[in-house]
Amino acid sequence: MMQGPYAYLIHLLGWTLPVLLGQFALVVWRHRADTFRILRAILPPVIVIAVYLTTADHFAISAGIWRFPEGKHLGIYLGSVPLEELVFFLVTNLLVALGVVLFRDIQASRA
Amino acid sequence: MIPMLTYARFLGLFVCVPLALTFAFFPRVLAGGRWLAMLVLLTIVYATTTLWDNAAVAMGFWEFDMQRTWGIKIWYLPLEEYLFFGLQSLLVGAWVLRRLERVR
């Protein structure tokens, strides 16, 4: 059972960073210099939706739909939202966005 | 009087509304076989996030007030939570697909 202020962050990054790095390596390998253009296309949705959902998260926590017991988070809050939640939305949005890019590559190479 | 914010109302207001607007403005965003890519992606999202989210709740990182849900719990999570990460993925996916149309 994971304890301590880094518990949630470790659970989050431990699962996602290896996948994210793998996805990013594939995108760079496939798109080379165009990687920058890909990132410029996907980063605005990733960031805007992450900030938006973090704001929504604040209302959900304030209403008591879900809560974060103390002792397993950094203890840094944006409103009532633990900082890790913003990281969660950024990371998961990026996983989806890079996934979309890679599936688009597969479909393009078959066309 | 403002009605109580439940998980379902949270999804309706904060997730389904922007998703509906996205598809209203870009109705063809999943056309031409892109729906299939999105479906495969969602399958991966569900296979992985179901494990990850349930493990997180099992370890006590967060918890739900079941009084504010439909009361249907699958493993450690209310049904609404499963809808949340699918809808989030759809929202991000649709917008990203739209923006990628302008990239070679």
Backbone of each chain as ProteinMPNN parsed JSONL, in Angstrom:
{"seq_chain_A": "MMQGPYAYLIHLLGWTLPVLLGQFALVVWRHRADTFRILRAILPPVIVIAVYLTTADHFAISAGIWRFPEGKHLGIYLGSVPLEELVFFLVTNLLVALGVVLFRDIQASRA", "coords_chain_A": {"N_chain_A": [[0.853, -1.207, 0.0], [0.751, 2.058, -1.034], [2.105, 4.945, 0.5], [2.469, 8.324, 1.798], [3.524, 11.659, 0.674], [4.152, 11.552, -2.04], [2.758, 9.528, -3.158], [0.37, 9.457, -4.884], [1.374, 10.837, -7.101], [3.489, 9.177, -7.908], [2.082, 6.844, -8.551], [0.657, 7.842, -10.7], [2.643, 8.826, -12.585], [4.296, 6.64, -12.805], [2.783, 4.722, -14.164], [2.166, 6.085, -16.522], [4.316, 7.591, -17.705], [6.279, 5.828, -18.988], [4.75, 4.861, -21.177], [4.069, 7.241, -22.433], [6.608, 8.204, -23.203], [7.32, 6.201, -25.0], [5.319, 6.543, -26.952], [5.967, 9.147, -27.794], [8.537, 8.783, -28.816], [7.927, 7.169, -31.028], [6.403, 8.963, -32.555], [8.293, 10.975, -33.11], [10.15, 9.442, -34.532], [8.625, 8.772, -36.76], [7.804, 11.245, -37.81], [9.912, 13.022, -37.729], [11.344, 16.09, -38.504], [8.88, 17.275, -38.722], [7.651, 16.866, -36.352], [7.462, 19.028, -34.661], [5.397, 20.522, -35.798], [3.269, 18.781, -35.447], [3.147, 18.744, -32.646], [2.471, 21.398, -32.217], [-0.086, 21.364, -33.174], [-1.424, 19.571, -31.451], [-0.965, 20.354, -28.788], [-2.448, 22.713, -27.88], [-5.282, 21.748, -27.564], [-4.735, 19.743, -25.625], [-3.685, 21.191, -23.415], [-5.615, 23.24, -22.952], [-7.98, 21.749, -22.446], [-7.134, 20.332, -20.215], [-6.729, 22.359, -18.291], [-9.307, 23.34, -18.213], [-10.767, 21.052, -17.283], [-9.576, 20.756, -14.811], [-10.537, 23.007, -13.55], [-13.283, 22.371, -13.569], [-13.096, 20.154, -11.937], [-12.561, 21.377, -9.511], [-15.106, 22.335, -8.837], [-16.489, 19.924, -8.568], [-15.157, 18.757, -6.392], [-15.606, 20.7, -4.445], [-18.357, 20.413, -4.24], [-18.411, 17.979, -3.126], [-18.456, 15.526, -4.483], [-16.308, 13.846, -5.088], [-13.396, 13.176, -3.038], [-10.158, 13.911, -1.606], [-8.359, 12.195, 0.53], [-6.122, 13.178, 3.161], [-2.482, 12.957, 3.156], [-1.518, 11.402, 1.071], [-0.827, 12.92, -1.009], [0.826, 15.699, -2.627], [0.04, 17.958, -1.328], [-0.282, 20.417, -2.354], [-2.49, 22.777, -3.541], [-4.811, 23.767, -6.071], [-7.169, 25.966, -5.87], [-9.555, 23.885, -4.639], [-8.371, 21.692, -5.632], [-6.043, 19.059, -5.797], [-2.668, 19.449, -6.885], [-1.742, 17.305, -8.396], [-3.922, 16.488, -9.874], [-4.152, 18.276, -12.021], [-1.812, 17.57, -13.334], [-2.525, 14.939, -13.907], [-4.669, 15.339, -15.781], [-3.291, 16.693, -17.821], [-1.38, 14.745, -18.565], [-2.974, 12.483, -19.276], [-4.542, 13.573, -21.316], [-2.533, 14.092, -23.148], [-1.65, 11.488, -23.67], [-3.899, 10.472, -25.029], [-3.964, 12.27, -27.204], [-1.485, 11.814, -28.517], [-1.901, 9.165, -29.081], [-3.988, 9.372, -30.939], [-2.597, 10.668, -33.012], [-0.79, 8.621, -33.709], [-2.507, 6.523, -34.532], [-3.611, 7.756, -36.718], [-1.397, 7.88, -38.348], [-1.042, 5.136, -38.862], [-3.374, 4.571, -40.305], [-2.981, 6.289, -42.462], [-0.715, 5.186, -43.657], [-1.734, 2.895, -44.671], [-3.504, 3.684, -46.552]], "CA_chain_A": [[0.0, 0.0, 0.0], [1.606, 3.241, -1.142], [1.828, 6.023, 1.45], [3.351, 9.477, 1.704], [3.078, 12.757, -0.195], [4.401, 11.306, -3.466], [2.073, 8.288, -3.545], [-0.485, 9.642, -6.063], [2.215, 11.233, -8.232], [4.222, 7.988, -8.356], [1.094, 5.984, -9.204], [0.317, 8.475, -11.98], [3.756, 8.886, -13.536], [4.812, 5.286, -12.985], [1.988, 4.055, -15.202], [1.969, 6.811, -17.778], [5.531, 8.109, -18.357], [6.865, 4.902, -19.966], [3.907, 4.84, -22.383], [4.199, 8.554, -23.067], [7.922, 8.261, -23.844], [7.238, 5.307, -26.151], [4.509, 7.213, -27.98], [6.699, 10.301, -28.305], [9.625, 8.253, -29.645], [7.334, 6.732, -32.301], [6.004, 10.15, -33.324], [9.522, 11.605, -33.604], [10.706, 8.535, -35.538], [7.771, 8.802, -37.943], [7.583, 12.585, -38.361], [11.17, 13.774, -37.766], [11.285, 17.544, -38.331], [7.473, 17.694, -38.64], [7.165, 16.644, -34.988], [7.115, 20.327, -34.098], [4.063, 20.913, -36.302], [2.32, 17.892, -34.757], [2.997, 19.224, -31.266], [1.755, 22.667, -32.255], [-1.501, 21.049, -33.399], [-2.082, 18.829, -30.358], [-0.787, 20.902, -27.44], [-3.551, 23.559, -27.402], [-6.375, 20.966, -26.954], [-4.256, 19.054, -24.422], [-3.531, 22.136, -22.3], [-6.882, 23.934, -22.674], [-8.927, 20.813, -21.82], [-6.615, 20.002, -18.877], [-7.026, 23.491, -17.397], [-10.768, 23.362, -18.086], [-11.236, 19.953, -16.425], [-9.102, 21.045, -13.453], [-11.522, 23.958, -13.03], [-14.493, 21.589, -13.298], [-12.724, 19.323, -10.795], [-12.734, 22.219, -8.323], [-16.536, 22.354, -8.483], [-16.863, 18.575, -8.119], [-14.607, 18.56, -5.042], [-16.339, 21.619, -3.572], [-19.696, 19.839, -4.037], [-18.247, 16.746, -2.355], [-18.687, 14.317, -5.287], [-15.161, 13.027, -4.682], [-12.484, 13.901, -2.138], [-8.781, 13.398, -1.553], [-7.911, 12.108, 1.923], [-4.768, 13.718, 3.322], [-1.36, 12.071, 3.424], [-1.045, 10.679, -0.106], [-0.693, 13.919, -2.06], [1.85, 16.7, -2.341], [-0.516, 18.955, -0.424], [-0.359, 21.703, -3.064], [-3.848, 22.816, -4.078], [-5.295, 24.829, -6.951], [-8.521, 25.964, -5.327], [-9.641, 22.686, -3.798], [-7.877, 20.58, -6.463], [-4.63, 18.728, -5.638], [-1.871, 19.72, -8.089], [-1.61, 16.078, -9.194], [-5.063, 16.369, -10.787], [-3.786, 18.99, -13.242], [-0.828, 16.698, -13.998], [-3.307, 13.816, -14.448], [-5.389, 15.729, -17.003], [-2.285, 16.977, -18.861], [-0.759, 13.497, -19.011], [-3.937, 11.611, -19.96], [-4.893, 14.21, -22.582], [-1.399, 13.901, -24.052], [-1.69, 10.08, -24.09], [-4.954, 10.358, -26.044], [-3.579, 13.043, -28.39], [-0.421, 11.082, -29.219], [-2.557, 7.963, -29.593], [-4.701, 9.777, -32.153], [-1.573, 10.908, -34.041], [-0.224, 7.335, -34.146], [-3.529, 5.802, -35.299], [-3.733, 8.469, -37.984], [-0.243, 7.417, -39.139], [-1.303, 3.759, -39.312], [-4.392, 4.628, -41.361], [-2.393, 6.966, -43.624], [0.234, 4.295, -44.325], [-2.5, 1.828, -45.35], [-4.329, 4.268, -47.605]], "C_chain_A": [[0.886, 1.253, 0.0], [1.152, 4.356, -0.208], [2.725, 7.215, 1.142], [2.929, 10.459, 0.633], [3.291, 12.5, -1.689], [3.603, 10.122, -4.025], [1.251, 8.441, -4.831], [0.37, 9.948, -7.287], [2.983, 10.033, -8.802], [3.287, 7.033, -9.106], [0.762, 6.514, -10.597], [1.465, 8.362, -12.985], [4.354, 7.511, -13.802], [4.089, 4.532, -14.089], [2.098, 4.743, -16.552], [3.267, 7.219, -18.477], [6.163, 7.129, -19.336], [6.068, 4.862, -21.276], [4.08, 6.127, -23.172], [5.525, 8.662, -23.822], [7.943, 7.377, -25.094], [6.467, 5.943, -27.294], [5.299, 8.342, -28.634], [7.844, 9.847, -29.218], [9.093, 7.831, -31.011], [6.958, 7.925, -33.18], [7.236, 10.838, -33.909], [10.136, 10.768, -34.731], [9.941, 8.634, -36.862], [7.751, 10.192, -38.607], [8.827, 13.459, -38.408], [10.958, 15.266, -37.515], [9.851, 18.058, -38.195], [6.883, 17.499, -37.246], [6.71, 17.96, -34.355], [5.712, 20.765, -34.52], [2.975, 20.065, -35.653], [2.061, 18.419, -33.344], [2.217, 20.536, -31.227], [0.261, 22.441, -32.477], [-2.146, 20.449, -32.154], [-1.976, 19.503, -28.996], [-1.906, 21.848, -26.991], [-4.746, 22.764, -26.847], [-5.95, 20.3, -25.645], [-4.25, 20.004, -23.223], [-4.867, 22.787, -21.933], [-7.859, 22.999, -21.96], [-8.452, 20.43, -20.421], [-6.941, 21.115, -17.878], [-8.532, 23.565, -17.145], [-11.262, 22.276, -17.125], [-10.738, 20.113, -14.984], [-10.056, 22.035, -12.776], [-12.818, 23.244, -12.672], [-14.298, 20.725, -12.053], [-12.922, 20.093, -9.478], [-14.196, 22.229, -7.87], [-17.001, 20.996, -7.964], [-16.389, 18.325, -6.688], [-15.355, 19.448, -4.048], [-17.727, 21.077, -3.258], [-19.623, 18.521, -3.272], [-18.514, 15.473, -3.142], [-17.541, 13.331, -5.072], [-14.252, 13.864, -3.789], [-11.141, 13.17, -2.069], [-8.317, 13.369, -0.101], [-6.456, 12.565, 2.039], [-3.725, 12.615, 3.476], [-0.825, 11.326, 2.211], [-0.85, 11.613, -1.299], [0.36, 14.935, -1.642], [1.356, 17.732, -1.333], [-0.512, 20.348, -1.032], [-1.703, 21.735, -3.777], [-4.064, 24.0, -5.004], [-6.783, 24.956, -6.638], [-8.627, 24.795, -4.37], [-9.064, 21.456, -4.498], [-6.398, 20.291, -6.174], [-3.891, 18.926, -6.965], [-1.777, 18.502, -9.008], [-2.754, 15.917, -10.197], [-4.786, 17.088, -12.105], [-2.782, 18.154, -14.044], [-1.552, 15.516, -14.644], [-3.988, 14.199, -15.761], [-4.418, 16.044, -18.136], [-1.741, 15.675, -19.454], [-1.756, 12.631, -19.792], [-4.381, 12.229, -21.291], [-3.785, 13.998, -23.617], [-1.334, 12.453, -24.554], [-2.714, 9.893, -25.206], [-4.523, 11.052, -27.331], [-2.502, 12.313, -29.195], [-0.962, 9.776, -29.795], [-3.291, 8.25, -30.892], [-3.711, 9.993, -33.3], [-1.063, 9.574, -34.602], [-1.236, 6.507, -34.949], [-3.727, 6.436, -36.67], [-2.582, 8.051, -38.914], [-0.493, 6.025, -39.707], [-2.298, 3.779, -40.468], [-3.833, 5.267, -42.626], [-1.461, 6.024, -44.39], [-0.475, 3.158, -45.051], [-3.262, 2.353, -46.552], [-3.571, 4.291, -48.935]], "O_chain_A": [[1.669, 1.471, 0.924], [-0.035, 4.673, -0.134], [3.634, 7.119, 0.318], [2.089, 10.151, -0.212], [2.671, 13.165, -2.52], [3.742, 9.757, -5.193], [1.409, 7.653, -5.764], [0.142, 9.406, -8.368], [3.113, 9.889, -10.018], [3.643, 6.487, -10.15], [0.606, 5.747, -11.548], [1.281, 7.865, -14.096], [4.858, 7.247, -14.893], [4.707, 3.793, -14.856], [2.121, 4.09, -17.595], [3.33, 7.201, -19.706], [6.557, 7.543, -20.426], [6.653, 4.833, -22.358], [4.219, 6.118, -24.395], [5.561, 9.156, -24.949], [8.512, 7.754, -26.118], [6.89, 5.898, -28.449], [5.308, 8.484, -29.856], [8.089, 10.45, -30.263], [9.723, 8.097, -32.035], [7.167, 7.904, -34.393], [7.228, 11.24, -35.072], [10.583, 11.303, -35.745], [10.533, 8.586, -37.94], [7.689, 10.291, -39.832], [8.821, 14.513, -39.043], [10.462, 15.665, -36.462], [9.617, 19.128, -37.633], [5.754, 17.913, -36.982], [5.723, 18.01, -33.621], [4.944, 21.301, -33.721], [1.892, 20.563, -35.345], [0.916, 18.527, -32.905], [1.407, 20.762, -30.327], [-0.563, 23.234, -32.023], [-3.287, 20.777, -31.83], [-2.812, 19.255, -28.127], [-2.292, 21.802, -25.823], [-5.198, 23.073, -25.745], [-6.706, 20.29, -24.674], [-4.748, 19.664, -22.149], [-5.215, 22.879, -20.756], [-8.496, 23.395, -20.984], [-9.275, 20.222, -19.53], [-7.376, 20.845, -16.759], [-8.977, 23.815, -16.025], [-12.083, 22.55, -16.25], [-11.395, 19.663, -14.046], [-10.346, 21.918, -11.586], [-13.387, 23.477, -11.606], [-15.201, 20.582, -11.229], [-13.382, 19.541, -8.479], [-14.488, 22.142, -6.677], [-17.806, 20.922, -7.037], [-17.116, 17.757, -5.873], [-15.696, 19.012, -2.949], [-18.226, 21.252, -2.147], [-20.644, 18.002, -2.822], [-18.776, 14.431, -2.541], [-17.766, 12.134, -4.896], [-14.324, 15.093, -3.782], [-11.018, 11.996, -2.42], [-7.924, 14.401, 0.443], [-5.659, 12.362, 1.123], [-4.038, 11.492, 3.872], [0.217, 10.678, 2.303], [-0.726, 11.169, -2.441], [0.736, 15.025, -0.474], [2.142, 18.309, -0.582], [-0.71, 21.341, -0.332], [-2.024, 20.82, -4.536], [-3.564, 25.097, -4.756], [-7.578, 24.135, -7.096], [-7.877, 24.715, -3.397], [-9.234, 20.329, -4.034], [-5.571, 21.195, -6.294], [-4.419, 18.612, -8.032], [-1.736, 18.635, -10.231], [-2.584, 15.289, -11.242], [-5.133, 16.589, -13.176], [-2.885, 18.043, -15.266], [-1.246, 15.132, -15.773], [-3.896, 13.464, -16.744], [-4.684, 15.704, -19.289], [-1.652, 15.519, -20.672], [-1.419, 12.105, -20.852], [-4.576, 11.515, -22.275], [-4.051, 13.758, -24.794], [-1.006, 12.211, -25.716], [-2.434, 9.236, -26.208], [-4.69, 10.504, -28.421], [-2.601, 12.21, -30.418], [-0.537, 9.336, -30.862], [-3.225, 7.463, -31.836], [-3.953, 9.554, -34.425], [-0.921, 9.416, -35.814], [-0.869, 5.864, -35.933], [-3.978, 5.744, -37.657], [-2.777, 7.89, -40.119], [-0.201, 5.756, -40.873], [-2.106, 3.102, -41.478], [-4.164, 4.847, -43.735], [-1.417, 6.053, -45.62], [0.101, 2.527, -45.938], [-3.625, 1.598, -47.454], [-4.107, 4.75, -49.944]]}, "seq_chain_B": "MIPMLTYARFLGLFVCVPLALTFAFFPRVLAGGRWLAMLVLLTIVYATTTLWDNAAVAMGFWEFDMQRTWGIKIWYLPLEEYLFFGLQSLLVGAWVLRRLERVR", "coords_chain_B": {"N_chain_B": [[-33.244, 28.174, -6.071], [-30.195, 26.428, -6.227], [-29.733, 23.337, -7.812], [-28.47, 20.292, -6.286], [-25.128, 19.409, -6.973], [-24.522, 16.555, -8.595], [-22.632, 13.581, -9.524], [-23.505, 12.749, -12.043], [-24.775, 15.066, -13.006], [-22.585, 16.739, -13.033], [-21.089, 15.517, -15.094], [-22.853, 15.92, -17.248], [-23.022, 18.726, -17.409], [-20.298, 19.712, -17.458], [-18.873, 18.061, -19.171], [-20.444, 16.687, -21.174], [-21.769, 18.835, -22.442], [-19.65, 20.532, -23.633], [-18.687, 18.504, -25.325], [-20.875, 17.931, -26.987], [-21.076, 20.406, -28.251], [-18.655, 20.434, -29.629], [-19.082, 18.36, -31.513], [-21.234, 19.469, -32.814], [-20.179, 21.709, -34.068], [-18.121, 20.556, -35.549], [-19.113, 18.305, -37.325], [-18.126, 16.288, -38.952], [-15.89, 15.244, -37.896], [-15.261, 12.644, -37.086], [-15.507, 11.257, -39.386], [-14.899, 9.186, -42.339], [-13.548, 6.789, -41.546], [-12.197, 7.503, -39.317], [-13.582, 7.215, -37.015], [-13.23, 4.584, -36.418], [-10.533, 4.387, -35.652], [-10.751, 5.943, -33.37], [-12.426, 4.34, -31.86], [-10.834, 2.067, -31.39], [-8.832, 3.291, -29.943], [-10.309, 4.127, -27.7], [-10.927, 1.644, -26.636], [-8.415, 0.832, -25.748], [-7.976, 2.861, -23.889], [-10.009, 2.243, -22.022], [-9.261, -0.333, -21.182], [-6.823, 0.133, -19.891], [-7.171, 2.401, -18.158], [-9.243, 1.599, -16.488], [-8.028, -0.338, -14.846], [-6.012, 1.26, -13.68], [-7.394, 3.389, -12.389], [-9.108, 2.039, -10.621], [-7.154, 0.803, -9.035], [-6.016, 3.071, -7.892], [-8.098, 4.066, -6.286], [-8.437, 1.88, -4.631], [-6.062, 2.068, -3.243], [-6.555, 4.279, -1.822], [-6.221, 6.928, -2.748], [-8.143, 8.688, -3.689], [-11.685, 9.164, -3.014], [-15.203, 8.423, -3.364], [-18.362, 10.095, -2.917], [-20.917, 8.175, -2.63], [-23.549, 8.826, -2.397], [-23.922, 10.9, -4.085], [-23.955, 9.819, -6.551], [-25.239, 7.576, -9.125], [-25.396, 5.357, -7.695], [-24.506, 2.978, -8.596], [-22.003, 0.74, -8.407], [-19.062, -0.38, -9.793], [-16.674, -2.659, -9.24], [-14.335, -0.721, -7.688], [-15.329, 1.73, -8.413], [-17.796, 4.307, -9.102], [-20.336, 4.095, -11.649], [-20.433, 6.427, -13.174], [-17.799, 7.356, -13.185], [-16.484, 5.704, -14.985], [-17.716, 6.562, -17.288], [-16.752, 9.142, -17.371], [-13.906, 9.063, -18.001], [-13.981, 7.999, -20.572], [-15.514, 9.855, -22.005], [-13.955, 12.142, -21.676], [-11.702, 11.348, -23.164], [-12.838, 11.204, -25.686], [-13.52, 13.859, -26.135], [-10.987, 15.151, -26.158], [-9.824, 13.661, -28.234], [-11.489, 14.255, -30.464], [-11.115, 17.005, -30.822], [-8.36, 17.12, -31.265], [-8.145, 15.565, -33.616], [-9.482, 17.24, -35.367], [-7.758, 19.465, -35.411], [-5.536, 18.278, -36.488], [-6.209, 17.964, -39.093], [-5.235, 20.064, -40.459], [-2.604, 19.589, -40.609], [-0.061, 17.999, -42.424]], "CA_chain_B": [[-32.268, 27.319, -5.404], [-29.338, 25.681, -7.153], [-29.815, 21.901, -7.502], [-27.235, 19.665, -5.815], [-24.265, 18.893, -8.033], [-24.223, 15.129, -8.501], [-21.635, 13.187, -10.52], [-24.166, 12.729, -13.361], [-24.959, 16.453, -13.448], [-21.233, 17.206, -13.338], [-20.756, 15.016, -16.439], [-23.724, 16.584, -18.214], [-22.693, 20.144, -17.514], [-18.903, 20.043, -17.743], [-18.258, 17.191, -20.172], [-21.326, 16.429, -22.324], [-22.048, 20.083, -23.161], [-18.562, 20.827, -24.59], [-18.583, 17.431, -26.318], [-21.959, 18.156, -27.948], [-20.705, 21.589, -29.038], [-17.577, 20.013, -30.538], [-19.653, 17.615, -32.641], [-22.129, 20.359, -33.55], [-19.356, 22.569, -34.924], [-17.303, 19.727, -36.448], [-19.865, 17.049, -37.399], [-17.443, 15.265, -39.743], [-14.571, 15.011, -37.307], [-15.013, 11.204, -36.998], [-15.862, 10.632, -40.666], [-13.812, 8.608, -43.139], [-12.777, 5.738, -40.882], [-11.539, 7.979, -38.095], [-14.345, 6.67, -35.883], [-12.655, 3.266, -36.09], [-9.323, 4.67, -34.878], [-11.208, 6.429, -32.064], [-12.983, 3.179, -31.143], [-9.706, 1.256, -30.927], [-8.181, 4.085, -28.905], [-11.163, 4.064, -26.508], [-10.769, 0.305, -26.066], [-7.154, 0.852, -24.998], [-8.212, 3.749, -22.738], [-10.798, 1.532, -21.016], [-8.495, -1.467, -20.646], [-5.751, 0.602, -19.006], [-7.638, 3.33, -17.116], [-10.047, 0.836, -15.522], [-7.078, -0.894, -13.87], [-5.29, 2.34, -12.998], [-8.31, 4.156, -11.54], [-9.515, 1.15, -9.529], [-5.998, 0.646, -8.147], [-5.854, 4.334, -7.157], [-9.128, 4.137, -5.239], [-8.11, 0.802, -3.687], [-4.961, 2.541, -2.406], [-7.041, 5.393, -1.014], [-5.798, 8.246, -3.229], [-9.366, 9.484, -3.619], [-12.888, 8.372, -2.733], [-16.419, 9.022, -3.899], [-19.57, 10.125, -2.11], [-21.856, 7.4, -3.444], [-24.848, 9.513, -2.324], [-23.989, 11.834, -5.211], [-23.849, 9.061, -7.801], [-26.426, 6.748, -9.381], [-25.356, 4.263, -6.731], [-24.046, 1.739, -9.242], [-20.567, 0.659, -8.211], [-18.418, -1.502, -10.471], [-15.378, -2.8, -8.57], [-14.212, 0.361, -6.707], [-15.72, 3.024, -8.987], [-19.176, 4.501, -9.57], [-20.488, 3.993, -13.109], [-20.136, 7.731, -13.799], [-16.347, 7.515, -13.369], [-16.144, 5.026, -16.249], [-18.161, 7.442, -18.375], [-15.911, 10.335, -17.389], [-12.654, 8.984, -18.761], [-14.288, 7.777, -21.983], [-15.961, 11.124, -22.592], [-12.757, 13.004, -21.716], [-10.882, 10.908, -24.292], [-13.561, 11.564, -26.907], [-13.406, 15.317, -26.264], [-9.615, 15.436, -26.584], [-9.614, 13.022, -29.536], [-12.206, 14.977, -31.517], [-10.473, 18.298, -31.056], [-7.039, 16.844, -31.838], [-8.364, 15.146, -35.009], [-9.852, 18.433, -36.107], [-6.568, 20.296, -35.614], [-4.573, 17.553, -37.321], [-6.623, 18.076, -40.498], [-4.437, 21.117, -41.078], [-1.201, 19.166, -40.635], [0.121, 16.95, -43.41]], "C_chain_B": [[-31.498, 26.486, -6.438], [-29.428, 24.189, -6.818], [-28.456, 21.344, -7.102], [-26.423, 19.137, -6.999], [-23.955, 17.42, -7.755], [-23.17, 14.794, -9.559], [-22.254, 13.215, -11.924], [-24.357, 14.153, -13.884], [-23.623, 17.087, -13.797], [-20.843, 16.793, -14.762], [-21.561, 15.746, -17.507], [-23.266, 18.0, -18.495], [-21.277, 20.373, -18.041], [-18.284, 19.191, -18.846], [-19.16, 17.013, -21.401], [-21.625, 17.703, -23.115], [-20.904, 20.446, -24.112], [-18.4, 19.764, -25.68], [-19.65, 17.61, -27.405], [-21.638, 19.355, -28.841], [-19.622, 21.24, -30.056], [-18.153, 19.306, -31.761], [-20.649, 18.45, -33.446], [-21.332, 21.224, -34.518], [-18.555, 21.762, -35.942], [-17.959, 18.361, -36.627], [-19.112, 15.929, -38.122], [-16.088, 14.86, -39.162], [-14.24, 13.512, -37.189], [-15.346, 10.474, -38.293], [-14.644, 9.955, -41.299], [-12.945, 7.618, -42.382], [-12.102, 6.197, -39.597], [-12.283, 7.513, -36.849], [-13.76, 5.332, -35.445], [-11.386, 3.428, -35.246], [-9.704, 5.102, -33.459], [-11.735, 5.268, -31.212], [-11.865, 2.297, -30.574], [-8.995, 1.975, -29.78], [-8.977, 4.017, -27.593], [-11.059, 2.696, -25.827], [-9.498, 0.234, -25.219], [-7.306, 1.702, -23.734], [-8.957, 2.985, -21.636], [-10.015, 0.387, -20.373], [-7.476, -0.993, -19.609], [-6.295, 1.448, -17.843], [-8.493, 2.622, -16.08], [-9.142, 0.256, -14.437], [-6.46, 0.202, -13.015], [-6.177, 3.052, -11.976], [-8.775, 3.304, -10.354], [-8.379, 0.952, -8.532], [-5.82, 1.894, -7.287], [-6.855, 4.43, -6.005], [-8.88, 3.051, -4.188], [-6.999, 1.24, -2.733], [-5.332, 3.8, -1.622], [-6.575, 6.766, -1.455], [-6.972, 9.209, -3.321], [-10.54, 8.569, -3.362], [-14.116, 9.146, -3.187], [-17.513, 9.062, -2.844], [-20.657, 9.441, -2.935], [-23.273, 7.995, -3.406], [-25.039, 10.47, -3.507], [-23.776, 11.132, -6.551], [-25.17, 8.323, -8.024], [-26.48, 5.564, -8.409], [-24.924, 2.932, -7.32], [-22.523, 1.699, -9.162], [-20.036, -0.579, -8.934], [-16.985, -1.578, -9.965], [-15.259, -1.666, -7.564], [-14.862, 1.669, -7.159], [-17.208, 3.11, -9.304], [-19.206, 4.481, -11.1], [-20.089, 5.299, -13.822], [-18.64, 7.916, -14.071], [-15.893, 6.865, -14.683], [-16.569, 5.881, -17.443], [-17.217, 8.631, -18.519], [-14.67, 10.129, -18.253], [-12.859, 8.636, -20.228], [-14.666, 9.074, -22.685], [-14.807, 12.126, -22.699], [-11.906, 12.648, -22.935], [-11.507, 11.306, -25.624], [-13.426, 13.062, -27.193], [-12.016, 15.698, -26.785], [-9.388, 14.905, -27.999], [-10.25, 13.803, -30.669], [-11.506, 16.287, -31.854], [-9.099, 18.125, -31.714], [-7.179, 16.438, -33.312], [-8.666, 16.35, -35.885], [-8.611, 19.283, -36.418], [-5.543, 19.609, -36.517], [-4.946, 17.613, -38.811], [-5.768, 19.097, -41.231], [-2.951, 20.779, -41.124], [-1.086, 17.997, -41.603], [0.144, 15.567, -42.756]], "O_chain_B": [[-32.069, 25.93, -7.376], [-29.222, 23.806, -5.666], [-27.418, 21.854, -7.523], [-26.962, 18.503, -7.906], [-23.231, 17.084, -6.818], [-22.851, 15.634, -10.4], [-21.612, 13.65, -12.88], [-24.13, 14.418, -15.064], [-23.528, 17.875, -14.738], [-20.335, 17.603, -15.537], [-21.024, 16.141, -18.541], [-23.138, 18.422, -19.645], [-21.084, 21.151, -18.975], [-17.255, 19.574, -19.404], [-18.703, 17.167, -22.533], [-21.725, 17.652, -24.34], [-21.157, 20.653, -25.299], [-18.026, 20.074, -26.81], [-19.366, 17.46, -28.593], [-21.897, 19.324, -30.044], [-19.664, 21.692, -31.2], [-17.776, 19.599, -32.895], [-20.883, 18.174, -34.623], [-21.754, 21.448, -35.653], [-18.332, 22.218, -37.064], [-17.434, 17.359, -36.141], [-19.421, 14.752, -37.93], [-15.263, 14.232, -39.825], [-13.065, 13.145, -37.192], [-15.458, 9.248, -38.318], [-13.512, 10.132, -40.848], [-11.727, 7.607, -42.557], [-11.51, 5.396, -38.875], [-11.705, 7.422, -35.766], [-13.787, 4.985, -34.265], [-11.182, 2.714, -34.264], [-9.079, 4.693, -32.481], [-11.516, 5.222, -30.002], [-11.938, 1.841, -29.433], [-8.61, 1.362, -28.785], [-8.4, 3.868, -26.516], [-11.097, 2.599, -24.601], [-9.491, -0.338, -24.129], [-6.838, 1.329, -22.658], [-8.589, 3.064, -20.464], [-10.1, 0.17, -19.165], [-7.287, -1.635, -18.577], [-5.924, 1.236, -16.688], [-8.477, 2.999, -14.909], [-9.453, 0.348, -13.25], [-6.392, 0.091, -11.791], [-5.764, 3.288, -10.84], [-8.831, 3.785, -9.223], [-8.609, 0.933, -7.323], [-5.512, 1.797, -6.099], [-6.503, 4.824, -4.893], [-9.09, 3.277, -2.996], [-6.982, 0.845, -1.567], [-4.524, 4.323, -0.854], [-6.531, 7.689, -0.642], [-6.823, 10.403, -3.063], [-10.423, 7.349, -3.474], [-14.072, 10.363, -3.369], [-17.593, 8.185, -1.985], [-21.244, 10.05, -3.829], [-24.095, 7.703, -4.274], [-26.164, 10.803, -3.879], [-23.457, 11.769, -7.555], [-26.098, 8.429, -7.221], [-27.489, 4.864, -8.32], [-24.963, 1.897, -6.654], [-21.839, 2.52, -9.772], [-20.512, -1.691, -8.706], [-16.177, -0.685, -10.221], [-16.05, -1.646, -6.621], [-14.94, 2.619, -6.379], [-17.817, 2.125, -9.722], [-18.217, 4.811, -11.755], [-19.501, 5.286, -14.903], [-18.254, 8.547, -15.055], [-15.04, 7.397, -15.393], [-15.888, 5.926, -18.468], [-16.917, 9.074, -19.628], [-14.404, 10.934, -19.146], [-12.0, 8.944, -21.054], [-14.214, 9.359, -23.794], [-14.695, 12.859, -23.681], [-11.444, 13.533, -23.655], [-10.811, 11.692, -26.563], [-13.242, 13.475, -28.338], [-11.89, 16.471, -27.734], [-8.836, 15.598, -28.853], [-9.634, 13.997, -31.717], [-11.33, 16.63, -33.023], [-8.727, 18.888, -32.605], [-6.422, 16.91, -34.16], [-8.167, 16.461, -37.005], [-8.438, 19.759, -37.541], [-4.779, 20.27, -37.221], [-4.113, 17.348, -39.678], [-5.589, 19.023, -42.447], [-2.139, 21.566, -41.609], [-1.93, 17.101, -41.596], [0.291, 14.56, -43.448]]}, "name": "protein", "num_of_chains": 2, "seq": "MMQGPYAYLIHLLGWTLPVLLGQFALVVWRHRADTFRILRAILPPVIVIAVYLTTADHFAISAGIWRFPEGKHLGIYLGSVPLEELVFFLVTNLLVALGVVLFRDIQASRAMIPMLTYARFLGLFVCVPLALTFAFFPRVLAGGRWLAMLVLLTIVYATTTLWDNAAVAMGFWEFDMQRTWGIKIWYLPLEEYLFFGLQSLLVGAWVLRRLERVR"}
